[in-house]
Amino acid sequence: MEIAQFITGIFFILFGIGLFIFSFYGSWVLIIYAIFLIIIGLIIFLNKNEDKIEERKDLNKNEVGN
């Protein structure tokens, strides 16, 4: 996991939790935004597919070079 992915995920999660808590004192509509931010933060934080390096399909593994 890269540090930028970690920081961004934690930021979205904490901002969503803060917005969720603030929604009890403010508008109830903020709960929708808070849940959305928490879900986005979890997706960013738990995404492992970004760390993989894809192999190029146009290269043949048997060819050494031209």
C-alpha positions in Angstrom: 0.0 0.0 0.0 1.4 3.4 -1.0 1.5 6.2 1.5 -0.7 8.5 -0.7 -3.4 5.8 -0.8 -3.3 5.4 2.9 -3.5 9.1 3.7 -6.3 9.7 1.2 -8.3 6.7 2.5 -7.9 7.8 6.1 -8.8 11.4 5.2 -12.1 10.4 3.5 -13.0 8.0 6.4 -12.3 10.6 9.1 -14.1 13.4 7.2 -17.1 11.1 6.7 -17.2 10.3 10.4 -16.9 13.9 11.3 -19.7 14.8 8.9 -21.8 12.0 10.3 -21.4 13.3 13.8 -22.1 16.9 12.7 -25.3 15.8 10.9 -26.9 15.1 14.3 -26.5 18.8 15.2 -27.2 20.1 11.7 -29.1 18.8 8.7 -30.0 15.1 8.5 -29.2 15.2 4.8 -25.5 15.2 5.7 -25.8 11.6 6.7 -26.1 10.6 3.0 -22.9 12.5 2.2 -21.2 11.1 5.3 -22.0 7.5 4.4 -20.9 8.1 0.8 -17.5 9.6 1.9 -16.9 6.7 4.3 -17.6 4.1 1.6 -15.3 5.9 -0.9 -12.6 6.1 1.8 -12.9 2.4 2.5 -12.7 1.6 -1.2 -9.5 3.7 -1.6 -8.0 2.3 1.6 -8.7 -1.3 0.8 -7.9 -1.2 -2.9 -5.0 -3.6 -3.6 -5.4 -3.8 -7.4 -3.7 -0.5 -7.9 -0.4 -1.9 -6.6 -0.2 -4.6 -9.2 1.9 -4.0 -12.4 0.1 -5.4 -15.5 2.1 -7.2 -18.1 2.0 -5.8 -21.6 0.0 -8.1 -23.9 1.8 -7.0 -27.0 5.2 -8.3 -25.9 5.9 -12.0 -26.4 7.8 -13.6 -23.4 9.7 -15.9 -25.8 11.2 -13.1 -27.9 14.5 -11.7 -26.5 14.6 -8.5 -28.6 14.7 -7.2 -32.1 
